[in-house]
């Protein structure tokens, strides 16, 4: 029975998460999308991009309904809200891939690049790859971006 329980935990526990470290990073999450204010990654590649279906009414900002005409997978696994004029998050910004031994962040041709541990990579549609380590700090966009997350690996934790 213990092995059955361990197998169940493996299927429902994310392999890694992006933990928001700033108010802006937390507010970028679509409310109600996840139970907790973090981004769980169950499958890879895990694609991150900007939510472009935003509108406002008397009640404030809202996300328009996504109409699916043909059964296809969305362009992103998580859509983040980037309000305001300073767009840091591209519509298709980056993806995190899992190999047998490591996690790799791959830019998807973003405009501002991605900052990992205060070093900015890519930008202006330049594509790059960077190995991610447990605890790395990722800013989506330039070093001035307030969309700051910590990459945490969960799959190697012992029970």
Buried (B, 14 or more C-beta within 10 A) or exposed (E): EEEEEEEEEEEEEBBBBBBBBBEBBBBBBEEEEEEEEBBBBEEBBBBBBBBEEBEEEEEEEEBEEEEEEEEEEEEBBBBBBBEEEEEBBBBBBBBBBBEEEEBBBBBBBBBBBBBBEEEBBBBEEEEBEBEBEEEBBBBBBBEEBBBBBBBBBEEEEEE
